[in-house]
Amino acid sequence: MENSPHDPQKTPQEWSKHCESASGSIRRPKLPLSPPSTVKKSSQKPLNSVPRPKKLLPELQKCSSRARKPRLKYRPEPNTVFDLELYVSGARNSPRCNESNAQFLRYALQYSKRTIVIAGAGVSTDAGIPDFRSSDGLFSTLRGPGVSSGKDLFDYNVVYSNAEMGLRFNRMITQLHAKCQEVSPTRFHQMVNSIAQEGRLRRLYTQNIDALEDQTSHLQSKIPLEKPFPTTIQLHGSIKHMSCNKCSKIYHLDPQLFKSHDHHVDRDIVPLCPQCAEFESVRAIAGMRSQGIGKLRPRVVLYNEIHPEGDSIGNVVLQDLKGKPDCLIIVGTTLKIPGVRAMCKQFARQVHDSRGIVLWVNTELPAKNLEDFVECIDMTVVGDCQNIPVMLE
């Protein structure tokens, strides 16, 4: 029997021939919207096709495995002491400088990805910058008539109490500024700079005012402190700058402005701010009331004064705590400053919550009460911090 006009078994070609042979009065039937199941789809791939995402997955996995932090195989008992000097000298069998503890120290420095460093004067003494509390530190060498301790020259209430103390303060500042202009970053500075260059340093908090970090490539600070926050936070300011106590204008420190000799007693010991002086002259010409001229002082934070950037530093610390650091290095400091001591405790707790590592590096053991205060010190490294890069090599 002949196929009907609507027979579904006809191919498209047969439908076409059938319609051509039919009468013109017969309407051409509509073809199906989709081709019949008998039509084979072309297997040819389009040119310039985009690679499938699954082909990229193995390469991504390779990159991830290369960047993955290796598993820590050994963790010493809390507050373990490691004698860095003995180890560098070649004594490797002593309990205080065995190879397992050395490998733990290397692991912390080479594989930690979110490192926090809190540094004190001990990281700069190798450059020729004196510390404060050692036998040949500033507190001892600055003693003199009327000054029982050099600490008085870092006390805001003492420094600006009379002209004589002002002269001594200016003399100390100009000498320290000249010394900082001559020296270069130490090996420890360069090691921390390398960690920053690798993208593994979250922040360097320094109590030093020498600004040696600004001579490196990746430890730059920023004055004034503002977002985006710099790599290095100068907790106590910088001796390379001065600022006005009235208008807050910041200048590069000019030692010639600070009178430091006895024959300058009758002159202005504290220099006047040029910007304030210019504003006053303009106001005088305009017949406006005088508002006074501010005075310049080194942009360093002294005892018994409010930190001018305390709130900004607090914001940086809060941001870094939220970043879950995995390593804290407390180096070259005895943590006598209460604010810095409290900051170390906060970071130590956060690092241990992230199963990270806390290191104490100094030439002397920490006091027992300080060790108990920080709570979470994994290893106390006794020795010169400049030998840590030597150990890594």
For each residue, the residues with C-beta under 8 A, 3 or more apart:
1:
2:
3: 7 9 10
4: 7
5: 18 29
6: 29
7: 3 4 10
8:
9: 3
10: 3 7 14 15 18
11: 14 15 36 38
12: 15 16 31 35 36
13: 16 17
14: 10 11 17 18
15: 10 11 12 18 19 29 31
16: 12 13 19 20
17: 13 14 20 21
18: 5 10 14 15 21 22
19: 15 16 22 26 28 29
20: 16 17
21: 17 18
22: 18 19 26
23: 26
24:
25:
26: 19 22 23
27:
28: 19
29: 5 6 15 19
30:
31: 12 15
32: 35 36
33:
34:
35: 12 32 39
36: 11 12 32 39
37:
38: 11
39: 35 36
40:
41:
42:
43:
44:
45: 49
46: 49
47:
48:
49: 45 46
50:
51: 55 56
52: 55
53: 56 57
54: 57
55: 51 52 58
56: 51 53 59 60
57: 53 54 60 61
58: 55 61 62
59: 56 62 63
60: 56 57 63 64
61: 57 58 64 65
62: 58 59 65 66
63: 59 60 66 67
64: 60 61 67 68
65: 61 62 68
66: 62 63
67: 63 64
68: 64 65
69: 111 112 113
70: 107 111
71:
72: 75 104 107
73:
74: 100 103 104
75: 72 104 378
76: 80 100 101 104 378 379
77: 80
78: 376 377 378
79: 371 377 378 379 380
80: 76 77 101 378 379 380
81: 96 365 379 380 382
82: 87 96 97 101 102 105 379 380 381 382
83: 86 87 94 96 97 382 383
84: 87 88 97 361 381 382 383 384 387 388 391
85: 88 89 382 383 384 387
86: 83 89 91 94 96 97
87: 82 83 84 91 92 97 102 391
88: 84 85 383 387 390 391
89: 85 86
90:
91: 86 87 94 97
92: 87 97 98 99 102
93: 98
94: 83 86 91 97 98
95: 98
96: 81 82 83 86
97: 82 83 84 86 87 91 92 94 101 102
98: 92 93 94 95 101 102
99: 92 102 103
100: 74 76 103 104
101: 76 80 82 97 98 104 105 379
102: 82 87 92 97 98 99 105 106 391
103: 74 99 100 106 107
104: 72 74 75 76 100 101 107 108 357 378 379
105: 82 101 102 108 109 359 379 381 388 391
106: 102 103 109 110 391 392
107: 70 72 103 104 110 111 357
108: 104 105 111 112 327 329 357 359
109: 105 106 112 191 195 327 388 392
110: 106 107 392
111: 69 70 107 108
112: 69 108 109 115 200 326 327 356 357
113: 69 200 326
114: 200 202 323 324 325 326 327 356
115: 112 195 200 201 202 325 326 327 328 329
116: 202 203 205 320 325 327 328 329 347 351
117: 192 201 203 204 205 328 329 331
118: 205 206 207 328 329 330 331 333 340 343 344 347
119: 122 123 204 205 206 207 208 331 332 333
120: 123 131 206 207 208 331 332 333 334 335
121: 124 125 129 130 131 132 137 207 208 332 333
122: 119 125 131 331 332 333 362 363 385
123: 119 120 126 186 188 189 206 208 331 332 385
124: 121 127 129 131 183 186 208 210 212 332
125: 121 122 128 129 130 131 332
126: 123 186 187 188 384 386
127: 124 183 184 185 186 210 212
128: 125 179 182 183
129: 121 124 125 176 179 180 183 208 210 212
130: 121 125 136 137 138 141
131: 120 121 122 124 125 134 137 138
132: 121 137 138 139 150 151
133: 137 139 334 336
134: 131 137 140
135: 140
136: 130 140 141
137: 121 130 131 132 133 134 140 141 150
138: 130 131 132 141 142 150 153 172
139: 132 133 142 143 149 150 151
140: 134 135 136 137 143 150
141: 130 136 137 138 150
142: 138 139 147 149 150 153 168 172
143: 139 140 147 148 149 150
144: 147 168
145:
146: 164 165
147: 142 143 144 150 152 153 165 168
148: 143 152
149: 139 142 143 152
150: 132 137 138 139 140 141 142 143 147 153 154 172
151: 132 139 154 155 303
152: 147 148 149 155 158 159 165
153: 138 142 147 150 158 159 165 168 169 172
154: 150 151 159 302 303
155: 151 152 158 159 302 303 304
156: 159 160 302 303 304 305
157: 160 161 304
158: 152 153 155 161 165
159: 152 153 154 155 156 165 166 169 302
160: 156 157 165 166 270
161: 157 158 165
162: 165 166
163: 166 167 265 269
164: 146 167 168 265
165: 146 147 152 153 158 159 160 161 162 168 169
166: 159 160 162 163 169 170 269 270
167: 163 164 170 171 259 260 261 262 264 265 269
168: 142 144 147 153 164 165 171 172
169: 153 159 165 166 172 173
170: 166 167 173 174 258 259 260 269
171: 167 168 174 175 260
172: 138 142 150 153 168 169 175 176
173: 169 170 176 177 239 253 255 258 298 300
174: 170 171 177 178 255 258 260
175: 171 172 178 179
176: 129 172 173 179 180 209 210 239
177: 173 174 180 181 239 240 253 255
178: 174 175 181 182 255
179: 128 129 175 176 182 183
180: 129 176 177 183 210 211 212 239 240
181: 177 178
182: 128 178 179
183: 124 127 128 129 179 180 210 212
184: 127 212 215
185: 127 189 190 193 212 213 215 216
186: 123 124 126 127 189 190 212 386
187: 126 190 191 386 389 390
188: 123 126 191 192 331 385 386 388 389
189: 123 185 186 192 193 212 213 216 219
190: 185 186 187 193 194 216 389
191: 109 187 188 194 195 388 389 392
192: 117 188 189 195 196 201 204 219
193: 185 189 190 196 197 216 217 218 219
194: 190 191 197 198
195: 109 115 191 192 198 200 201
196: 192 193 199 200 201 204 218 219 231
197: 193 194 217 218
198: 194 195 201
199: 196
200: 112 113 114 115 195 196
201: 115 117 192 195 196 198 204 218 231
202: 114 115 116 320 323 325
203: 116 117 229 231 232 233 316 320
204: 117 119 192 196 201 213 219 231 232 233
205: 116 117 118 119 232 233 235 340 343
206: 118 119 120 123 213 232 233 234 235
207: 118 119 120 121 235 236 333 337 340
208: 119 120 121 123 124 129 211 212 234 236
209: 176 234 236 237 238 239 300
210: 124 127 129 176 180 183 239
211: 180 208 214 221 234 238 239 240
212: 124 127 129 180 183 184 185 186 189 208 215 216
213: 185 189 204 206 216 219 220 221 231 232
214: 211 219 220 221 232 240
215: 184 185 212
216: 185 189 190 193 212 213 219 220
217: 193 197
218: 193 196 197 201 231
219: 189 192 193 196 204 213 214 216 231 232
220: 213 214 216 230 231 232
221: 211 213 214 230 231 232 233 234 238
222: 225 226 229 230
223: 234 238 241 250 299
224: 250 309 312
225: 222 229 230 233 234 309 312 313 316
226: 222 229 312
227:
228:
229: 203 222 225 226 233 315 316 319
230: 220 221 222 225 233
231: 196 201 203 204 213 218 219 220 221
232: 203 204 205 206 213 214 219 220 221
233: 203 204 205 206 221 225 229 230 313 316
234: 206 208 209 211 221 223 225 237 238
235: 205 206 207 301 313 339 340
236: 207 208 209 300 301
237: 209 234 241 298 299 300 301
238: 209 211 221 223 234 241 299 300
239: 173 176 177 180 209 210 211 253 298 299 300
240: 177 180 211 214 252 253
241: 223 237 238 250 251 252 253 298 299
242: 250 251 252 253 254 257 296 297 298 299
243: 248 249 250 251 296 297 299
244: 247 248 249 273 275 276 294 295 296
245: 248 294 295 296 297
246: 273 276 292 293 294 295
247: 244 273 275 276 279 294
248: 243 244 245 308
249: 243 244 273 275 276
250: 223 224 241 242 243 299
251: 241 242 243 254 296
252: 240 241 242
253: 173 177 239 240 241 242 298 299
254: 242 251 257 258
255: 173 174 177 178 258
256:
257: 242 254 271 296
258: 170 173 174 254 255 271 298
259: 167 170 264 267 268 269
260: 167 170 171 174 264
261: 167 264
262: 167 265
263:
264: 167 259 260 261 267 269
265: 163 164 167 262 269
266:
267: 259 264
268: 259 271 272
269: 163 166 167 170 259 264 265
270: 160 166 295 296 297
271: 257 258 268 295 296
272: 268 276 277 293 294 295 296
273: 244 246 247 249 276 277 293 294 295 296
274: 277 278
275: 244 247 249 278 279
276: 244 246 247 249 272 273 279 280 292 293 294
277: 272 273 274 280 281 293
278: 274 275 281 282
279: 247 275 276 282 283 291
280: 276 277 283 284 290 291 292 293
281: 277 278 284 285
282: 278 279 285 286
283: 279 280 286 288 289 290 291
284: 280 281 287 288 290
285: 281 282
286: 282 283
287: 284
288: 283 284
289: 283
290: 280 283 284
291: 279 280 283
292: 246 276 280
293: 246 272 273 276 277 280
294: 244 245 246 247 272 273 276
295: 244 245 246 270 271 272 273
296: 242 243 244 245 251 257 270 271 272 273
297: 242 243 245 270
298: 173 237 239 241 242 253 258
299: 223 237 238 239 241 242 243 250 253
300: 173 209 236 237 238 239
301: 235 236 237 305 307 308
302: 154 155 156 159 305
303: 151 154 155 156
304: 155 156 157
305: 156 301 302
306: 310
307: 301 310 313 339
308: 248 301
309: 224 225 312 313
310: 306 307 313 314
311: 314 315
312: 224 225 226 309 315 316
313: 225 233 235 307 309 310 316 317
314: 310 311 317 318
315: 229 311 312 318 319
316: 203 225 229 233 312 313 319 320
317: 313 314 320 321 343 346 347
318: 314 315 321 322
319: 229 315 316 322 323
320: 116 202 203 316 317 323 325 347
321: 317 318 325 346 347 350
322: 318 319
323: 114 202 319 320
324: 114 350 353 354
325: 114 115 116 202 320 321 328 347 350 351 354 356
326: 112 113 114 115 351 354 355 356 357
327: 108 109 112 114 115 116 351 356 357 358 359
328: 115 116 117 118 325 344 347 348 351 356 357 358 359
329: 108 115 116 117 118 359 361
330: 118 333 335 344 358 359 360 361 374
331: 117 118 119 120 122 123 188 359 360 361 362 385
332: 119 120 121 122 123 124 125 361 362 385
333: 118 119 120 121 122 207 330 340 362
334: 120 133 362 364 366 367 370
335: 120 330 340 341 344 366 370
336: 133 341
337: 207 340 341
338: 341 342
339: 235 307 342 343
340: 118 205 207 235 333 335 337 343 344
341: 335 336 337 338 344 345 370 373 374
342: 338 339 345 346
343: 118 205 317 339 340 346 347
344: 118 328 330 335 340 341 347 348 374
345: 341 342 348 349 373 374 375
346: 317 321 342 343 349 350
347: 116 118 317 320 321 325 328 343 344 350 351
348: 328 344 345 351 352 358 374 375 376 377
349: 345 346 352 353 375 376
350: 321 324 325 346 347 353 354
351: 116 325 326 327 328 347 348 354 356 357 358 376
352: 348 349 355 356 358 376
353: 324 349 350
354: 324 325 326 350 351
355: 326 352
356: 112 114 325 326 327 328 351 352
357: 104 107 108 112 326 327 328 351 378 379
358: 327 328 330 348 351 352 374 376 377 378 379
359: 105 108 327 328 329 330 331 377 378 379 380 381
360: 330 331 366 374 377 379 380 381
361: 84 329 330 331 332 381 383 385 388
362: 122 331 332 333 334 365 366 380 381 382 385
363: 122 382 383 384
364: 334 382
365: 81 362 380 382
366: 334 335 360 362 370 371 374 377 380
367: 334 370 371
368: 371 372
369: 372 373
370: 334 335 341 366 367 373 374
371: 79 366 367 368 374 377 380
372: 368 369 375
373: 341 345 369 370
374: 330 341 344 345 348 358 360 366 370 371 377
375: 345 348 349 372
376: 78 348 349 351 352 358
377: 78 79 348 358 359 360 366 371 374 380
378: 75 76 78 79 80 104 357 358 359
379: 76 79 80 81 82 101 104 105 357 358 359 360
380: 79 80 81 82 359 360 362 365 366 371 377
381: 82 84 105 359 360 361 362 388
382: 81 82 83 84 85 362 363 364 365
383: 83 84 85 88 361 363 387
384: 84 85 126 363 387
385: 122 123 188 331 332 361 362 388
386: 126 186 187 188 389 390
387: 84 85 88 383 384 390 391
388: 84 105 109 188 191 361 381 385 391 392
389: 187 188 190 191 386 392 393
390: 88 187 386 387 393
391: 84 87 88 102 105 106 387 388
392: 106 109 110 191 388 389
393: 389 390
